[in-house]
Amino acid sequence: MSENATTTAQCPYGSHNVSTNMLYLHVAQCRRKFLKRHPNIEFMHCPYNPSHLIPVSEQNFHDEHCNTKKIIQKRVENQPKLLEI
């Protein structure tokens, strides 16, 4: 990938793509607009970080992009393995 190329992801609130550098800011803005139109949204905590409070409708999107999940997965992959002697 070239230096000027940016990766994008689809916004969970619409069929538009956003640079991953601005993803969380963009999603927060779209979420505010969405919640104004739909005030009875159900929320849940992220299974990887309870401080992440997300709409249930965003669960799959958040699961794919959660930085805490990525950190946990790296730690699990890099744990030392026990050797049987």
PyMOL Python script that loads the backbone (N, CA, C, O; Angstrom):
from pymol import cmd

cmd.read_pdbstr("""\
ATOM      1  N   MET A   1       0.845  -1.177   0.000  1.00  0.00           N
ATOM      2  CA  MET A   1       0.000   0.000   0.000  1.00  0.00           C
ATOM      3  C   MET A   1       0.888   1.236   0.000  1.00  0.00           C
ATOM      4  O   MET A   1       1.875   1.278   0.733  1.00  0.00           O
ATOM      5  N   SER A   2       0.569   2.217  -0.784  1.00  0.00           N
ATOM      6  CA  SER A   2       1.388   3.419  -0.866  1.00  0.00           C
ATOM      7  C   SER A   2       1.168   4.301   0.357  1.00  0.00           C
ATOM      8  O   SER A   2       0.215   4.108   1.113  1.00  0.00           O
ATOM      9  N   GLU A   3       2.058   5.266   0.541  1.00  0.00           N
ATOM     10  CA  GLU A   3       1.961   6.157   1.692  1.00  0.00           C
ATOM     11  C   GLU A   3       0.683   6.981   1.669  1.00  0.00           C
ATOM     12  O   GLU A   3       0.120   7.269   2.725  1.00  0.00           O
ATOM     13  N   ASN A   4       0.217   7.362   0.495  1.00  0.00           N
ATOM     14  CA  ASN A   4      -0.960   8.213   0.377  1.00  0.00           C
ATOM     15  C   ASN A   4      -2.265   7.431   0.406  1.00  0.00           C
ATOM     16  O   ASN A   4      -3.335   8.026   0.539  1.00  0.00           O
ATOM     17  N   ALA A   5      -2.200   6.130   0.287  1.00  0.00           N
ATOM     18  CA  ALA A   5      -3.421   5.327   0.292  1.00  0.00           C
ATOM     19  C   ALA A   5      -3.975   5.255   1.711  1.00  0.00           C
ATOM     20  O   ALA A   5      -3.227   5.115   2.679  1.00  0.00           O
ATOM     21  N   THR A   6      -5.284   5.352   1.813  1.00  0.00           N
ATOM     22  CA  THR A   6      -5.920   5.230   3.124  1.00  0.00           C
ATOM     23  C   THR A   6      -6.876   4.056   3.089  1.00  0.00           C
ATOM     24  O   THR A   6      -7.471   3.744   2.057  1.00  0.00           O
ATOM     25  N   THR A   7      -7.010   3.419   4.224  1.00  0.00           N
ATOM     26  CA  THR A   7      -7.980   2.336   4.310  1.00  0.00           C
ATOM     27  C   THR A   7      -9.298   2.921   4.783  1.00  0.00           C
ATOM     28  O   THR A   7      -9.333   3.909   5.516  1.00  0.00           O
ATOM     29  N   THR A   8     -10.368   2.299   4.355  1.00  0.00           N
ATOM     30  CA  THR A   8     -11.693   2.784   4.722  1.00  0.00           C
ATOM     31  C   THR A   8     -12.514   1.649   5.308  1.00  0.00           C
ATOM     32  O   THR A   8     -12.212   0.469   5.127  1.00  0.00           O
ATOM     33  N   ALA A   9     -13.553   2.043   6.011  1.00  0.00           N
ATOM     34  CA  ALA A   9     -14.515   1.095   6.562  1.00  0.00           C
ATOM     35  C   ALA A   9     -15.897   1.693   6.363  1.00  0.00           C
ATOM     36  O   ALA A   9     -16.052   2.911   6.281  1.00  0.00           O
ATOM     37  N   GLN A  10     -16.896   0.830   6.287  1.00  0.00           N
ATOM     38  CA  GLN A  10     -18.259   1.318   6.098  1.00  0.00           C
ATOM     39  C   GLN A  10     -18.835   1.758   7.432  1.00  0.00           C
ATOM     40  O   GLN A  10     -18.692   1.064   8.439  1.00  0.00           O
ATOM     41  N   CYS A  11     -19.477   2.894   7.437  1.00  0.00           N
ATOM     42  CA  CYS A  11     -20.146   3.408   8.626  1.00  0.00           C
ATOM     43  C   CYS A  11     -21.325   2.489   8.955  1.00  0.00           C
ATOM     44  O   CYS A  11     -22.075   2.120   8.052  1.00  0.00           O
ATOM     45  N   PRO A  12     -21.506   2.111  10.225  1.00  0.00           N
ATOM     46  CA  PRO A  12     -22.624   1.236  10.569  1.00  0.00           C
ATOM     47  C   PRO A  12     -23.979   1.931  10.475  1.00  0.00           C
ATOM     48  O   PRO A  12     -25.015   1.269  10.536  1.00  0.00           O
ATOM     49  N   TYR A  13     -23.985   3.247  10.328  1.00  0.00           N
ATOM     50  CA  TYR A  13     -25.238   3.988  10.257  1.00  0.00           C
ATOM     51  C   TYR A  13     -25.641   4.358   8.842  1.00  0.00           C
ATOM     52  O   TYR A  13     -26.687   4.978   8.650  1.00  0.00           O
ATOM     53  N   GLY A  14     -24.859   4.005   7.865  1.00  0.00           N
ATOM     54  CA  GLY A  14     -25.200   4.337   6.491  1.00  0.00           C
ATOM     55  C   GLY A  14     -24.296   3.597   5.534  1.00  0.00           C
ATOM     56  O   GLY A  14     -23.352   2.923   5.944  1.00  0.00           O
ATOM     57  N   SER A  15     -24.589   3.727   4.274  1.00  0.00           N
ATOM     58  CA  SER A  15     -23.818   2.988   3.273  1.00  0.00           C
ATOM     59  C   SER A  15     -22.680   3.838   2.717  1.00  0.00           C
ATOM     60  O   SER A  15     -22.381   3.784   1.524  1.00  0.00           O
ATOM     61  N   HIS A  16     -22.051   4.617   3.582  1.00  0.00           N
ATOM     62  CA  HIS A  16     -20.919   5.429   3.145  1.00  0.00           C
ATOM     63  C   HIS A  16     -19.644   4.943   3.828  1.00  0.00           C
ATOM     64  O   HIS A  16     -19.680   4.433   4.948  1.00  0.00           O
ATOM     65  N   ASN A  17     -18.519   5.108   3.136  1.00  0.00           N
ATOM     66  CA  ASN A  17     -17.221   4.682   3.653  1.00  0.00           C
ATOM     67  C   ASN A  17     -16.481   5.872   4.246  1.00  0.00           C
ATOM     68  O   ASN A  17     -16.609   7.009   3.792  1.00  0.00           O
ATOM     69  N   VAL A  18     -15.696   5.563   5.285  1.00  0.00           N
ATOM     70  CA  VAL A  18     -14.971   6.586   6.024  1.00  0.00           C
ATOM     71  C   VAL A  18     -13.532   6.116   6.204  1.00  0.00           C
ATOM     72  O   VAL A  18     -13.280   4.922   6.368  1.00  0.00           O
ATOM     73  N   SER A  19     -12.603   7.042   6.174  1.00  0.00           N
ATOM     74  CA  SER A  19     -11.206   6.713   6.456  1.00  0.00           C
ATOM     75  C   SER A  19     -11.111   6.129   7.861  1.00  0.00           C
ATOM     76  O   SER A  19     -11.726   6.648   8.793  1.00  0.00           O
ATOM     77  N   THR A  20     -10.347   5.056   8.014  1.00  0.00           N
ATOM     78  CA  THR A  20     -10.226   4.432   9.338  1.00  0.00           C
ATOM     79  C   THR A  20      -9.542   5.367  10.334  1.00  0.00           C
ATOM     80  O   THR A  20      -9.698   5.194  11.543  1.00  0.00           O
ATOM     81  N   ASN A  21      -8.795   6.346   9.851  1.00  0.00           N
ATOM     82  CA  ASN A  21      -8.177   7.332  10.748  1.00  0.00           C
ATOM     83  C   ASN A  21      -9.223   8.176  11.460  1.00  0.00           C
ATOM     84  O   ASN A  21      -8.998   8.628  12.583  1.00  0.00           O
ATOM     85  N   MET A  22     -10.351   8.388  10.822  1.00  0.00           N
ATOM     86  CA  MET A  22     -11.408   9.236  11.375  1.00  0.00           C
ATOM     87  C   MET A  22     -12.639   8.434  11.790  1.00  0.00           C
ATOM     88  O   MET A  22     -13.686   9.013  12.077  1.00  0.00           O
ATOM     89  N   LEU A  23     -12.524   7.135  11.823  1.00  0.00           N
ATOM     90  CA  LEU A  23     -13.686   6.270  11.991  1.00  0.00           C
ATOM     91  C   LEU A  23     -14.452   6.535  13.281  1.00  0.00           C
ATOM     92  O   LEU A  23     -15.666   6.739  13.239  1.00  0.00           O
ATOM     93  N   TYR A  24     -13.772   6.537  14.429  1.00  0.00           N
ATOM     94  CA  TYR A  24     -14.500   6.678  15.687  1.00  0.00           C
ATOM     95  C   TYR A  24     -15.136   8.052  15.829  1.00  0.00           C
ATOM     96  O   TYR A  24     -16.238   8.164  16.366  1.00  0.00           O
ATOM     97  N   LEU A  25     -14.477   9.086  15.364  1.00  0.00           N
ATOM     98  CA  LEU A  25     -15.075  10.416  15.387  1.00  0.00           C
ATOM     99  C   LEU A  25     -16.312  10.444  14.496  1.00  0.00           C
ATOM    100  O   LEU A  25     -17.357  10.962  14.890  1.00  0.00           O
ATOM    101  N   HIS A  26     -16.191   9.889  13.305  1.00  0.00           N
ATOM    102  CA  HIS A  26     -17.316   9.863  12.374  1.00  0.00           C
ATOM    103  C   HIS A  26     -18.489   9.063  12.940  1.00  0.00           C
ATOM    104  O   HIS A  26     -19.637   9.505  12.880  1.00  0.00           O
ATOM    105  N   VAL A  27     -18.193   7.881  13.489  1.00  0.00           N
ATOM    106  CA  VAL A  27     -19.256   7.033  14.038  1.00  0.00           C
ATOM    107  C   VAL A  27     -19.957   7.752  15.189  1.00  0.00           C
ATOM    108  O   VAL A  27     -21.177   7.656  15.319  1.00  0.00           O
ATOM    109  N   ALA A  28     -19.211   8.464  16.020  1.00  0.00           N
ATOM    110  CA  ALA A  28     -19.824   9.211  17.124  1.00  0.00           C
ATOM    111  C   ALA A  28     -20.783  10.273  16.592  1.00  0.00           C
ATOM    112  O   ALA A  28     -21.865  10.466  17.147  1.00  0.00           O
ATOM    113  N   GLN A  29     -20.393  10.959  15.524  1.00  0.00           N
ATOM    114  CA  GLN A  29     -21.259  11.979  14.932  1.00  0.00           C
ATOM    115  C   GLN A  29     -22.515  11.351  14.333  1.00  0.00           C
ATOM    116  O   GLN A  29     -23.623  11.839  14.557  1.00  0.00           O
ATOM    117  N   CYS A  30     -22.342  10.273  13.573  1.00  0.00           N
ATOM    118  CA  CYS A  30     -23.501   9.603  12.975  1.00  0.00           C
ATOM    119  C   CYS A  30     -24.409   9.017  14.058  1.00  0.00           C
ATOM    120  O   CYS A  30     -25.631   9.021  13.915  1.00  0.00           O
ATOM    121  N   ARG A  31     -23.809   8.510  15.146  1.00  0.00           N
ATOM    122  CA  ARG A  31     -24.600   7.943  16.242  1.00  0.00           C
ATOM    123  C   ARG A  31     -25.491   9.014  16.866  1.00  0.00           C
ATOM    124  O   ARG A  31     -26.668   8.765  17.129  1.00  0.00           O
ATOM    125  N   ARG A  32     -24.935  10.212  17.107  1.00  0.00           N
ATOM    126  CA  ARG A  32     -25.741  11.291  17.693  1.00  0.00           C
ATOM    127  C   ARG A  32     -26.944  11.611  16.806  1.00  0.00           C
ATOM    128  O   ARG A  32     -28.061  11.762  17.302  1.00  0.00           O
ATOM    129  N   LYS A  33     -26.722  11.713  15.510  1.00  0.00           N
ATOM    130  CA  LYS A  33     -27.824  11.983  14.581  1.00  0.00           C
ATOM    131  C   LYS A  33     -28.852  10.854  14.613  1.00  0.00           C
ATOM    132  O   LYS A  33     -30.059  11.097  14.617  1.00  0.00           O
ATOM    133  N   PHE A  34     -28.357   9.619  14.635  1.00  0.00           N
ATOM    134  CA  PHE A  34     -29.227   8.447  14.653  1.00  0.00           C
ATOM    135  C   PHE A  34     -30.064   8.418  15.932  1.00  0.00           C
ATOM    136  O   PHE A  34     -31.262   8.140  15.879  1.00  0.00           O
ATOM    137  N   LEU A  35     -29.439   8.705  17.087  1.00  0.00           N
ATOM    138  CA  LEU A  35     -30.154   8.656  18.366  1.00  0.00           C
ATOM    139  C   LEU A  35     -31.213   9.745  18.479  1.00  0.00           C
ATOM    140  O   LEU A  35     -32.219   9.560  19.164  1.00  0.00           O
ATOM    141  N   LYS A  36     -31.000  10.869  17.820  1.00  0.00           N
ATOM    142  CA  LYS A  36     -32.025  11.913  17.812  1.00  0.00           C
ATOM    143  C   LYS A  36     -33.268  11.425  17.068  1.00  0.00           C
ATOM    144  O   LYS A  36     -34.394  11.751  17.444  1.00  0.00           O
ATOM    145  N   ARG A  37     -33.051  10.642  16.011  1.00  0.00           N
ATOM    146  CA  ARG A  37     -34.181  10.119  15.234  1.00  0.00           C
ATOM    147  C   ARG A  37     -34.802   8.884  15.884  1.00  0.00           C
ATOM    148  O   ARG A  37     -35.978   8.596  15.665  1.00  0.00           O
ATOM    149  N   HIS A  38     -34.014   8.148  16.688  1.00  0.00           N
ATOM    150  CA  HIS A  38     -34.467   6.897  17.308  1.00  0.00           C
ATOM    151  C   HIS A  38     -34.079   6.894  18.789  1.00  0.00           C
ATOM    152  O   HIS A  38     -33.088   6.263  19.155  1.00  0.00           O
ATOM    153  N   PRO A  39     -34.839   7.585  19.652  1.00  0.00           N
ATOM    154  CA  PRO A  39     -34.426   7.745  21.056  1.00  0.00           C
ATOM    155  C   PRO A  39     -34.543   6.483  21.925  1.00  0.00           C
ATOM    156  O   PRO A  39     -34.031   6.477  23.044  1.00  0.00           O
ATOM    157  N   ASN A  40     -35.186   5.438  21.456  1.00  0.00           N
ATOM    158  CA  ASN A  40     -35.395   4.243  22.285  1.00  0.00           C
ATOM    159  C   ASN A  40     -34.414   3.119  21.965  1.00  0.00           C
ATOM    160  O   ASN A  40     -34.795   1.949  21.955  1.00  0.00           O
ATOM    161  N   ILE A  41     -33.176   3.460  21.707  1.00  0.00           N
ATOM    162  CA  ILE A  41     -32.153   2.483  21.338  1.00  0.00           C
ATOM    163  C   ILE A  41     -31.650   1.753  22.580  1.00  0.00           C
ATOM    164  O   ILE A  41     -31.459   2.363  23.632  1.00  0.00           O
ATOM    165  N   GLU A  42     -31.438   0.448  22.452  1.00  0.00           N
ATOM    166  CA  GLU A  42     -30.905  -0.373  23.540  1.00  0.00           C
ATOM    167  C   GLU A  42     -29.373  -0.407  23.448  1.00  0.00           C
ATOM    168  O   GLU A  42     -28.812  -0.554  22.362  1.00  0.00           O
ATOM    169  N   PHE A  43     -28.705  -0.268  24.602  1.00  0.00           N
ATOM    170  CA  PHE A  43     -27.246  -0.265  24.654  1.00  0.00           C
ATOM    171  C   PHE A  43     -26.713  -1.511  25.343  1.00  0.00           C
ATOM    172  O   PHE A  43     -27.427  -2.181  26.087  1.00  0.00           O
ATOM    173  N   MET A  44     -25.439  -1.809  25.081  1.00  0.00           N
ATOM    174  CA  MET A  44     -24.751  -2.930  25.731  1.00  0.00           C
ATOM    175  C   MET A  44     -23.297  -2.530  25.964  1.00  0.00           C
ATOM    176  O   MET A  44     -22.796  -1.583  25.359  1.00  0.00           O
ATOM    177  N   HIS A  45     -22.625  -3.270  26.855  1.00  0.00           N
ATOM    178  CA  HIS A  45     -21.200  -3.058  27.085  1.00  0.00           C
ATOM    179  C   HIS A  45     -20.405  -3.990  26.184  1.00  0.00           C
ATOM    180  O   HIS A  45     -20.804  -5.128  25.939  1.00  0.00           O
ATOM    181  N   CYS A  46     -19.293  -3.500  25.701  1.00  0.00           N
ATOM    182  CA  CYS A  46     -18.375  -4.296  24.894  1.00  0.00           C
ATOM    183  C   CYS A  46     -17.850  -5.454  25.746  1.00  0.00           C
ATOM    184  O   CYS A  46     -17.475  -5.236  26.898  1.00  0.00           O
ATOM    185  N   PRO A  47     -17.813  -6.683  25.209  1.00  0.00           N
ATOM    186  CA  PRO A  47     -17.306  -7.813  25.993  1.00  0.00           C
ATOM    187  C   PRO A  47     -15.804  -7.724  26.264  1.00  0.00           C
ATOM    188  O   PRO A  47     -15.300  -8.444  27.126  1.00  0.00           O
ATOM    189  N   TYR A  48     -15.085  -6.871  25.561  1.00  0.00           N
ATOM    190  CA  TYR A  48     -13.639  -6.740  25.732  1.00  0.00           C
ATOM    191  C   TYR A  48     -13.251  -5.557  26.605  1.00  0.00           C
ATOM    192  O   TYR A  48     -12.162  -5.539  27.179  1.00  0.00           O
ATOM    193  N   ASN A  49     -14.139  -4.562  26.711  1.00  0.00           N
ATOM    194  CA  ASN A  49     -13.860  -3.376  27.510  1.00  0.00           C
ATOM    195  C   ASN A  49     -15.190  -2.799  27.987  1.00  0.00           C
ATOM    196  O   ASN A  49     -15.901  -2.169  27.204  1.00  0.00           O
ATOM    197  N   PRO A  50     -15.539  -3.003  29.259  1.00  0.00           N
ATOM    198  CA  PRO A  50     -16.840  -2.545  29.758  1.00  0.00           C
ATOM    199  C   PRO A  50     -17.042  -1.032  29.694  1.00  0.00           C
ATOM    200  O   PRO A  50     -18.172  -0.561  29.827  1.00  0.00           O
ATOM    201  N   SER A  51     -15.978  -0.267  29.495  1.00  0.00           N
ATOM    202  CA  SER A  51     -16.158   1.181  29.364  1.00  0.00           C
ATOM    203  C   SER A  51     -16.690   1.563  27.985  1.00  0.00           C
ATOM    204  O   SER A  51     -17.100   2.705  27.775  1.00  0.00           O
ATOM    205  N   HIS A  52     -16.688   0.620  27.045  1.00  0.00           N
ATOM    206  CA  HIS A  52     -17.275   0.854  25.724  1.00  0.00           C
ATOM    207  C   HIS A  52     -18.767   0.555  25.809  1.00  0.00           C
ATOM    208  O   HIS A  52     -19.169  -0.608  25.849  1.00  0.00           O
ATOM    209  N   LEU A  53     -19.573   1.585  25.835  1.00  0.00           N
ATOM    210  CA  LEU A  53     -21.028   1.440  25.839  1.00  0.00           C
ATOM    211  C   LEU A  53     -21.498   1.677  24.410  1.00  0.00           C
ATOM    212  O   LEU A  53     -21.348   2.774  23.872  1.00  0.00           O
ATOM    213  N   ILE A  54     -22.068   0.639  23.800  1.00  0.00           N
ATOM    214  CA  ILE A  54     -22.406   0.716  22.378  1.00  0.00           C
ATOM    215  C   ILE A  54     -23.860   0.309  22.149  1.00  0.00           C
ATOM    216  O   ILE A  54     -24.398  -0.514  22.889  1.00  0.00           O
ATOM    217  N   PRO A  55     -24.492   0.878  21.132  1.00  0.00           N
ATOM    218  CA  PRO A  55     -25.835   0.420  20.772  1.00  0.00           C
ATOM    219  C   PRO A  55     -25.779  -1.041  20.320  1.00  0.00           C
ATOM    220  O   PRO A  55     -24.830  -1.452  19.652  1.00  0.00           O
ATOM    221  N   VAL A  56     -26.777  -1.807  20.679  1.00  0.00           N
ATOM    222  CA  VAL A  56     -26.825  -3.224  20.301  1.00  0.00           C
ATOM    223  C   VAL A  56     -26.704  -3.371  18.790  1.00  0.00           C
ATOM    224  O   VAL A  56     -26.083  -4.317  18.306  1.00  0.00           O
ATOM    225  N   SER A  57     -27.288  -2.450  18.051  1.00  0.00           N
ATOM    226  CA  SER A  57     -27.228  -2.514  16.588  1.00  0.00           C
ATOM    227  C   SER A  57     -25.805  -2.359  16.055  1.00  0.00           C
ATOM    228  O   SER A  57     -25.541  -2.699  14.901  1.00  0.00           O
ATOM    229  N   GLU A  58     -24.882  -1.850  16.878  1.00  0.00           N
ATOM    230  CA  GLU A  58     -23.492  -1.632  16.472  1.00  0.00           C
ATOM    231  C   GLU A  58     -22.572  -2.761  16.907  1.00  0.00           C
ATOM    232  O   GLU A  58     -21.367  -2.694  16.664  1.00  0.00           O
ATOM    233  N   GLN A  59     -23.107  -3.791  17.540  1.00  0.00           N
ATOM    234  CA  GLN A  59     -22.278  -4.833  18.137  1.00  0.00           C
ATOM    235  C   GLN A  59     -21.303  -5.462  17.140  1.00  0.00           C
ATOM    236  O   GLN A  59     -20.109  -5.548  17.425  1.00  0.00           O
ATOM    237  N   ASN A  60     -21.782  -5.894  15.997  1.00  0.00           N
ATOM    238  CA  ASN A  60     -20.906  -6.549  15.016  1.00  0.00           C
ATOM    239  C   ASN A  60     -19.827  -5.600  14.506  1.00  0.00           C
ATOM    240  O   ASN A  60     -18.664  -5.984  14.381  1.00  0.00           O
ATOM    241  N   PHE A  61     -20.210  -4.374  14.217  1.00  0.00           N
ATOM    242  CA  PHE A  61     -19.250  -3.380  13.744  1.00  0.00           C
ATOM    243  C   PHE A  61     -18.185  -3.125  14.803  1.00  0.00           C
ATOM    244  O   PHE A  61     -16.991  -3.113  14.505  1.00  0.00           O
ATOM    245  N   HIS A  62     -18.627  -2.922  16.043  1.00  0.00           N
ATOM    246  CA  HIS A  62     -17.683  -2.650  17.131  1.00  0.00           C
ATOM    247  C   HIS A  62     -16.755  -3.838  17.347  1.00  0.00           C
ATOM    248  O   HIS A  62     -15.559  -3.663  17.582  1.00  0.00           O
ATOM    249  N   ASP A  63     -17.302  -5.037  17.269  1.00  0.00           N
ATOM    250  CA  ASP A  63     -16.497  -6.241  17.464  1.00  0.00           C
ATOM    251  C   ASP A  63     -15.377  -6.331  16.422  1.00  0.00           C
ATOM    252  O   ASP A  63     -14.273  -6.777  16.738  1.00  0.00           O
ATOM    253  N   GLU A  64     -15.649  -5.918  15.207  1.00  0.00           N
ATOM    254  CA  GLU A  64     -14.634  -5.945  14.143  1.00  0.00           C
ATOM    255  C   GLU A  64     -13.547  -4.897  14.342  1.00  0.00           C
ATOM    256  O   GLU A  64     -12.402  -5.115  13.946  1.00  0.00           O
ATOM    257  N   HIS A  65     -13.890  -3.758  14.952  1.00  0.00           N
ATOM    258  CA  HIS A  65     -12.970  -2.623  15.017  1.00  0.00           C
ATOM    259  C   HIS A  65     -12.482  -2.283  16.424  1.00  0.00           C
ATOM    260  O   HIS A  65     -11.749  -1.309  16.594  1.00  0.00           O
ATOM    261  N   CYS A  66     -12.864  -3.050  17.422  1.00  0.00           N
ATOM    262  CA  CYS A  66     -12.507  -2.736  18.809  1.00  0.00           C
ATOM    263  C   CYS A  66     -10.996  -2.885  19.030  1.00  0.00           C
ATOM    264  O   CYS A  66     -10.439  -3.969  18.857  1.00  0.00           O
ATOM    265  N   ASN A  67     -10.351  -1.795  19.410  1.00  0.00           N
ATOM    266  CA  ASN A  67      -8.908  -1.828  19.666  1.00  0.00           C
ATOM    267  C   ASN A  67      -8.569  -2.703  20.861  1.00  0.00           C
ATOM    268  O   ASN A  67      -7.539  -3.376  20.861  1.00  0.00           O
ATOM    269  N   THR A  68      -9.417  -2.704  21.874  1.00  0.00           N
ATOM    270  CA  THR A  68      -9.170  -3.536  23.051  1.00  0.00           C
ATOM    271  C   THR A  68      -9.169  -5.008  22.669  1.00  0.00           C
ATOM    272  O   THR A  68      -8.342  -5.773  23.166  1.00  0.00           O
ATOM    273  N   LYS A  69     -10.077  -5.414  21.799  1.00  0.00           N
ATOM    274  CA  LYS A  69     -10.112  -6.805  21.340  1.00  0.00           C
ATOM    275  C   LYS A  69      -8.793  -7.170  20.668  1.00  0.00           C
ATOM    276  O   LYS A  69      -8.242  -8.245  20.908  1.00  0.00           O
ATOM    277  N   LYS A  70      -8.292  -6.271  19.828  1.00  0.00           N
ATOM    278  CA  LYS A  70      -7.036  -6.533  19.120  1.00  0.00           C
ATOM    279  C   LYS A  70      -5.874  -6.680  20.103  1.00  0.00           C
ATOM    280  O   LYS A  70      -5.014  -7.541  19.917  1.00  0.00           O
ATOM    281  N   ILE A  71      -5.842  -5.854  21.138  1.00  0.00           N
ATOM    282  CA  ILE A  71      -4.789  -5.932  22.153  1.00  0.00           C
ATOM    283  C   ILE A  71      -4.870  -7.255  22.899  1.00  0.00           C
ATOM    284  O   ILE A  71      -3.851  -7.908  23.124  1.00  0.00           O
ATOM    285  N   ILE A  72      -6.081  -7.654  23.283  1.00  0.00           N
ATOM    286  CA  ILE A  72      -6.270  -8.919  24.001  1.00  0.00           C
ATOM    287  C   ILE A  72      -5.857 -10.095  23.128  1.00  0.00           C
ATOM    288  O   ILE A  72      -5.184 -11.011  23.600  1.00  0.00           O
ATOM    289  N   GLN A  73      -6.250 -10.077  21.867  1.00  0.00           N
ATOM    290  CA  GLN A  73      -5.885 -11.171  20.967  1.00  0.00           C
ATOM    291  C   GLN A  73      -4.371 -11.289  20.815  1.00  0.00           C
ATOM    292  O   GLN A  73      -3.840 -12.400  20.779  1.00  0.00           O
ATOM    293  N   LYS A  74      -3.669 -10.158  20.724  1.00  0.00           N
ATOM    294  CA  LYS A  74      -2.206 -10.202  20.617  1.00  0.00           C
ATOM    295  C   LYS A  74      -1.583 -10.787  21.879  1.00  0.00           C
ATOM    296  O   LYS A  74      -0.633 -11.566  21.807  1.00  0.00           O
ATOM    297  N   ARG A  75      -2.127 -10.403  23.046  1.00  0.00           N
ATOM    298  CA  ARG A  75      -1.592 -10.933  24.303  1.00  0.00           C
ATOM    299  C   ARG A  75      -1.789 -12.444  24.385  1.00  0.00           C
ATOM    300  O   ARG A  75      -0.893 -13.170  24.816  1.00  0.00           O
ATOM    301  N   VAL A  76      -2.951 -12.907  23.975  1.00  0.00           N
ATOM    302  CA  VAL A  76      -3.230 -14.343  24.016  1.00  0.00           C
ATOM    303  C   VAL A  76      -2.308 -15.089  23.053  1.00  0.00           C
ATOM    304  O   VAL A  76      -1.778 -16.146  23.394  1.00  0.00           O
ATOM    305  N   GLU A  77      -2.119 -14.549  21.872  1.00  0.00           N
ATOM    306  CA  GLU A  77      -1.249 -15.184  20.873  1.00  0.00           C
ATOM    307  C   GLU A  77       0.202 -15.238  21.332  1.00  0.00           C
ATOM    308  O   GLU A  77       0.928 -16.172  20.991  1.00  0.00           O
ATOM    309  N   ASN A  78       0.631 -14.239  22.107  1.00  0.00           N
ATOM    310  CA  ASN A  78       2.030 -14.142  22.514  1.00  0.00           C
ATOM    311  C   ASN A  78       2.320 -14.739  23.889  1.00  0.00           C
ATOM    312  O   ASN A  78       3.444 -14.638  24.379  1.00  0.00           O
ATOM    313  N   GLN A  79       1.331 -15.352  24.511  1.00  0.00           N
ATOM    314  CA  GLN A  79       1.575 -15.972  25.813  1.00  0.00           C
ATOM    315  C   GLN A  79       2.524 -17.148  25.654  1.00  0.00           C
ATOM    316  O   GLN A  79       2.466 -17.872  24.660  1.00  0.00           O
ATOM    317  N   PRO A  80       3.398 -17.334  26.635  1.00  0.00           N
ATOM    318  CA  PRO A  80       4.308 -18.483  26.556  1.00  0.00           C
ATOM    319  C   PRO A  80       3.535 -19.793  26.634  1.00  0.00           C
ATOM    320  O   PRO A  80       2.529 -19.898  27.336  1.00  0.00           O
ATOM    321  N   LYS A  81       4.012 -20.766  25.918  1.00  0.00           N
ATOM    322  CA  LYS A  81       3.385 -22.089  25.902  1.00  0.00           C
ATOM    323  C   LYS A  81       4.097 -22.991  26.902  1.00  0.00           C
ATOM    324  O   LYS A  81       5.324 -22.970  26.999  1.00  0.00           O
ATOM    325  N   LEU A  82       3.337 -23.775  27.637  1.00  0.00           N
ATOM    326  CA  LEU A  82       3.914 -24.734  28.570  1.00  0.00           C
ATOM    327  C   LEU A  82       4.420 -25.944  27.802  1.00  0.00           C
ATOM    328  O   LEU A  82       3.736 -26.468  26.923  1.00  0.00           O
ATOM    329  N   LEU A  83       5.596 -26.369  28.137  1.00  0.00           N
ATOM    330  CA  LEU A  83       6.172 -27.549  27.500  1.00  0.00           C
ATOM    331  C   LEU A  83       5.974 -28.760  28.405  1.00  0.00           C
ATOM    332  O   LEU A  83       6.202 -28.697  29.614  1.00  0.00           O
ATOM    333  N   GLU A  84       5.557 -29.835  27.810  1.00  0.00           N
ATOM    334  CA  GLU A  84       5.427 -31.072  28.578  1.00  0.00           C
ATOM    335  C   GLU A  84       6.771 -31.780  28.576  1.00  0.00           C
ATOM    336  O   GLU A  84       7.392 -31.963  27.529  1.00  0.00           O
ATOM    337  N   ILE A  85       7.206 -32.171  29.754  1.00  0.00           N
ATOM    338  CA  ILE A  85       8.506 -32.846  29.867  1.00  0.00           C
ATOM    339  C   ILE A  85       8.289 -34.291  30.259  1.00  0.00           C
ATOM    340  O   ILE A  85       9.253 -35.042  30.409  1.00  0.00           O
TER     341      ILE A  85
END
""", "prot")
cmd.dss("prot")
cmd.show_as("cartoon", "prot")
cmd.util.cbc("prot")
cmd.orient("prot")
